[in-house]
Amino acid sequence: MHALQVKAHKLGLKTTHKNPAPKPRLQGEAVEEAIRLREIENWSFSAIGKHFGVCEASACNVVTMALCVRRGYRPAERDQHGRLTAEGIERLRYALKKGFKGIEIQLRLGVSAACVSEQRRRYNRDLLARGKAPLPPPGGGQAYSGVKLSSAKRRQVEDLFREGLGTQKISERTGVSRTSCTRIRTRLFRRLRRKGEALPGCDSAGVRHVHAESIRFVTDEQKALLRAALLDRTPVQRAARELAIGASTAYRLRDAIAAELAGEGRILPPPRRPGRVRREPARDSSWPPASPQEIYAFRRLLATMGFAEAKTYWQDSRRQAARAAREAAATRRLTFEEQLARVGSGELRITRGFVRNHLEPRLSESWCAEARC
């Protein structure tokens, strides 16, 4: 029977009988729980569907259709059978023409993802038959997690995964969202596992241990500057601090440079150490980066800048941030607890700010004498 219905739909055969619209897979308290998991617990639609034993699309349809009214939107008009009326279809086509994302249309009109896709296909066929321009891509061409990817784009992402790149790098190179890259990687990993293979740099469980490229890697320019500093007899730790390189990494690079020079018949010159000094020079708060997180943030700049340019940009931004913090601290009113803490530390003192006069008026001496009589 279902095959006959599909064939009749493809041939465009009409009938006077109308079946009721499909009902959501979740009803009653299950809908409230699904909304709570989505809105409060921040669960994905895939996790919600797995929790209730339904597919991801069904969970998405239930939650978005229920949130349509709760967020103040007007659902699309439907007839007594639950089907979209002409006015509801017109509103849906208007949203498609504006380039809204599928999830946005679902939330604003309270329709399912399959309904949005079906109306998009029908509207595009209608526009093509009338010689009109096709609909804009969902989201105005923006790459987001729900956009449909072409086969060529998916193959490109899979090829980059086979080269050993990570999700973040592939997303930046291809313009595909990180969520879509993660889903493609999961399917690729399962396909390779069935063949007894694994992704490059990953173990049998799909956990990556070796990265082909990473923003945390020391760049070639940093290595060249470190080599020049060591040949200039600069101590390793001092050169590492000035070049935003970790101490352990700097010593490993020092050993590699020494081995390379030994292969050429040369010797790495010993560093010049100043010895003990009485006073340490004042450290610039804007340089070098003080923590591993700051070092990785600085290396992220090296992906688009040279070392000197990135260092100048880093110092300027840090100085501006420090200046803004000082200005904000100077203008912010202290709480009572902070004032007590400053008084306890001796930073502030309690002094008499003004002379308090007596509340009673001052009477003249003659008046007082008359009153005593």
C-alpha positions in Angstrom: 0.0 0.0 0.0 2.8 2.4 0.8 4.5 1.7 -2.5 1.2 2.6 -4.3 1.0 5.8 -2.4 4.5 6.8 -3.3 4.0 5.9 -7.0 0.7 7.9 -7.1 2.5 10.9 -5.4 5.3 10.7 -8.1 2.7 10.6 -10.9 0.8 13.5 -9.4 -2.4 11.6 -9.0 -4.9 13.4 -6.8 -7.6 11.9 -4.5 -10.4 13.3 -2.5 -9.4 11.3 0.6 -7.0 12.9 3.0 -5.1 11.0 5.6 -4.3 12.8 8.9 -0.9 14.3 9.3 1.7 12.1 11.1 1.7 12.5 14.8 4.9 13.2 16.7 6.8 10.2 18.1 6.9 11.6 21.6 3.8 12.6 23.5 2.9 14.1 26.9 5.6 14.0 29.6 8.2 12.7 27.1 7.9 16.0 25.2 8.5 18.0 28.4 11.5 15.9 29.3 12.9 16.3 25.8 12.6 20.0 26.0 14.3 20.1 29.4 17.2 18.0 28.2 17.6 20.3 25.2 17.1 23.7 26.9 18.6 23.1 30.4 20.9 20.1 30.0 22.1 21.2 26.5 21.7 17.7 25.1 22.1 17.2 21.3 19.1 16.0 19.3 21.1 12.8 18.6 21.5 12.2 22.4 17.8 12.9 23.0 16.7 10.6 20.3 18.9 7.8 21.7 17.5 8.4 25.2 13.9 8.0 24.0 14.6 5.3 21.4 13.7 7.5 18.4 15.8 8.8 15.5 17.6 12.2 15.6 15.1 13.8 13.2 12.1 12.8 15.2 13.6 14.3 18.4 14.4 17.5 16.5 10.9 17.7 15.2 9.2 17.2 18.5 11.4 19.8 20.4 11.2 22.5 17.7 7.5 22.1 17.1 6.8 22.4 20.9 9.1 25.4 21.3 7.4 27.3 18.4 4.5 28.4 20.5 6.5 28.7 23.8 8.8 31.3 22.2 6.0 33.4 20.9 5.9 32.3 17.2 2.8 31.7 15.2 2.7 28.2 13.8 1.9 27.6 10.2 -1.8 27.3 9.5 -3.2 23.8 9.2 -6.6 22.2 8.2 -8.7 19.8 10.2 -6.5 16.9 9.1 -3.3 18.6 10.3 -2.1 19.4 6.8 -0.7 22.8 5.8 -3.2 25.2 4.3 -2.4 27.4 1.4 -1.7 30.3 3.8 0.7 28.1 5.8 2.5 27.0 2.6 2.8 30.6 1.5 4.4 31.6 4.8 6.8 28.6 4.5 7.8 29.6 1.0 8.4 33.1 2.1 10.8 31.9 4.7 12.6 29.7 2.1 12.8 32.7 -0.2 14.4 34.8 2.5 17.2 32.1 2.9 16.4 31.0 6.5 18.0 27.9 7.8 15.9 24.8 8.0 16.1 24.7 11.8 15.0 28.3 11.9 11.9 27.6 9.7 11.1 24.6 11.9 11.2 26.8 15.0 9.3 29.7 13.6 6.5 27.8 11.9 6.3 24.6 13.9 6.9 22.2 11.0 9.1 19.1 10.6 12.4 18.9 8.8 10.9 16.7 6.1 8.1 19.2 5.5 10.7 22.0 4.9 12.7 19.8 2.5 9.6 18.8 0.6 8.4 22.3 0.2 11.8 23.4 -0.9 11.9 20.8 -3.6 8.4 21.7 -4.8 9.0 25.4 -4.7 12.3 25.0 -6.7 10.5 22.9 -9.3 7.8 25.5 -9.6 10.3 28.3 -10.0 12.2 26.3 -12.6 9.0 25.6 -14.6 8.2 29.3 -14.6 11.7 30.3 -15.6 12.5 32.1 -12.3 15.7 32.2 -10.3 16.1 29.2 -7.9 15.8 29.6 -4.1 18.9 30.8 -2.2 20.8 28.1 -0.3 19.8 27.6 3.3 21.3 30.1 5.6 22.4 32.3 2.7 25.3 29.9 1.9 26.6 30.0 5.4 28.4 26.8 6.6 26.5 25.4 9.6 26.0 22.0 11.1 22.6 21.3 9.4 23.6 22.3 5.9 23.5 19.6 3.2 27.0 18.8 1.8 27.8 17.6 -1.7 29.5 14.3 -2.3 32.6 16.2 -3.5 32.8 18.2 -0.3 32.4 15.0 1.8 35.1 13.3 -0.2 37.4 16.3 0.3 36.9 16.1 4.1 37.5 12.4 4.2 40.7 12.8 2.2 42.0 15.3 4.7 41.2 13.0 7.5 43.2 10.3 5.8 46.1 12.7 5.6 46.1 12.9 9.4 44.6 16.3 9.9 42.3 17.1 12.8 38.7 18.4 12.8 39.6 22.0 13.5 42.2 22.2 10.6 39.8 20.5 8.2 37.0 22.9 9.1 39.2 25.9 8.5 40.4 24.6 5.1 37.1 23.4 3.7 34.6 25.8 5.3 32.6 22.8 6.6 31.3 23.2 10.1 33.0 21.3 12.9 29.8 19.4 13.7 29.6 18.1 10.1 33.3 17.2 10.1 32.9 15.3 13.3 30.0 13.3 11.8 31.9 12.5 8.6 34.9 11.4 10.7 32.6 9.1 12.8 31.2 7.4 9.6 34.7 7.1 8.1 36.1 5.6 11.3 33.3 3.0 11.4 33.9 2.1 7.7 37.6 1.7 8.2 37.1 -0.3 11.4 35.0 -2.8 9.5 37.9 -3.3 7.1 40.4 -3.6 9.9 42.0 -0.2 9.3 42.3 3.0 11.2 42.8 6.7 10.6 46.4 7.9 10.5 47.7 8.8 13.9 44.8 7.2 15.7 44.4 3.9 17.6 41.8 1.2 17.0 39.3 3.2 19.2 39.7 6.3 17.0 41.6 8.3 19.6 44.3 10.5 18.0 47.8 10.3 19.4 49.9 11.9 16.5 48.9 15.1 14.9 50.0 16.0 11.4 49.5 19.7 11.9 48.6 21.7 15.0 48.5 25.3 16.1 50.5 24.3 19.1 53.5 23.2 17.0 56.6 25.4 17.1 56.8 27.1 13.7 59.8 27.0 11.3 60.5 30.6 11.9 60.7 30.1 15.7 63.1 27.2 15.1 65.3 29.3 12.9 65.4 32.1 15.4 66.2 29.7 18.2 69.1 28.3 16.1 70.4 31.8 15.5 70.2 32.6 19.2 72.0 29.4 20.3 74.8 30.1 17.8 75.0 33.5 19.3 75.7 31.8 22.6 72.4 32.8 24.2 71.3 30.5 27.1 68.6 28.0 26.1 66.0 29.1 28.7 66.4 32.8 27.9 66.1 32.2 24.2 63.1 30.0 24.8 61.3 32.7 26.9 62.0 35.4 24.3 60.7 33.2 21.4 57.6 31.8 23.2 58.9 28.3 23.2 58.6 25.8 26.1 61.7 25.0 28.0 61.5 21.2 27.3 60.9 21.8 23.6 63.8 24.2 23.4 66.2 21.7 25.0 65.0 19.0 22.5 65.6 21.4 19.6 69.0 22.3 21.1 70.0 18.6 21.1 68.8 18.3 17.5 70.7 21.3 16.4 73.8 20.0 18.2 73.5 16.6 16.5 73.1 18.3 13.1 76.2 20.5 13.7 78.1 17.4 14.8 77.3 15.7 11.6 78.8 18.6 9.7 81.9 18.5 11.9 81.0 21.6 13.9 80.3 22.2 17.6 77.5 24.1 19.1 79.2 27.0 21.1 78.6 27.0 24.8 76.2 29.7 26.1 77.4 32.9 27.7 76.1 33.0 31.2 76.2 36.4 33.1 76.7 34.7 36.5 75.1 36.0 39.6 73.5 39.4 39.5 72.2 41.4 42.4 69.1 42.7 40.8 66.9 41.1 38.2 65.8 43.3 35.3 62.2 44.6 35.3 60.1 42.1 33.5 57.8 43.4 30.8 54.2 42.3 31.7 53.3 42.2 28.0 56.1 39.8 27.0 56.8 36.9 27.0 53.6 34.8 27.3 53.4 33.6 30.9 51.4 30.4 30.6 51.0 27.5 28.1 47.6 28.9 27.2 49.1 32.2 26.3 51.9 30.5 24.3 49.4 28.6 22.3 47.4 31.8 21.7 50.5 33.5 20.5 51.3 30.7 18.1 47.8 31.0 16.7 48.9 34.4 15.5 51.9 33.0 13.8 49.6 31.2 11.4 48.9 34.5 9.7 51.8 36.8 10.8 55.5 36.8 11.1 57.2 36.5 14.5 58.1 40.2 14.7 54.6 41.3 13.6 52.8 38.9 15.9 55.0 39.9 18.9 54.2 43.6 18.3 50.5 42.9 18.0 50.6 40.7 21.1 52.3 43.4 23.2 50.0 46.2 22.0 46.9 44.1 22.7 48.2 43.2 26.2 49.1 46.7 27.1 45.7 48.0 25.9 43.9 45.3 28.0 46.0 46.2 31.1 45.3 49.9 30.6 41.6 49.2 30.3 41.7 47.0 33.4 43.4 49.7 35.4 40.9 52.3 34.3 38.0 50.0 35.1 39.4 49.3 38.5 39.9 53.0 39.2 36.3 53.9 38.4 34.7 50.9 40.0 33.1 51.4 43.4 34.5 49.1 46.1 32.2 46.8 48.0 32.0 47.0 51.8 34.0 43.8 52.1 36.7 45.1 49.8 36.9 48.4 51.8 37.3 46.4 55.1 40.0 44.3 53.5 41.9 47.4 52.4 41.5 48.9 55.9 42.8 45.6 57.4 45.8 45.6 55.2 46.7 49.2 56.0 46.1 50.4 52.5 43.3 52.7 53.7 42.8 54.4 57.0 39.7 55.6 58.7 39.9 59.4 59.4 37.4 62.1 60.4 36.1 63.6 57.3 34.2 66.5 58.8 33.4 68.1 62.2 30.0 67.2 63.3 28.2 70.1 65.0 25.7 69.5 67.8 22.1 69.2 66.7 20.8 71.7 69.3 21.1 75.5 68.5 23.8 77.4 70.3 22.1 79.7 72.9 23.6 83.0 74.0 24.9 83.4 77.6 22.5 86.3 78.4 19.5 84.1 77.5 20.8 81.3 79.7 21.2 83.7 82.7 17.7 85.0 82.3 16.4 81.5 82.1 18.2 80.5 85.3 16.5 83.4 87.2 
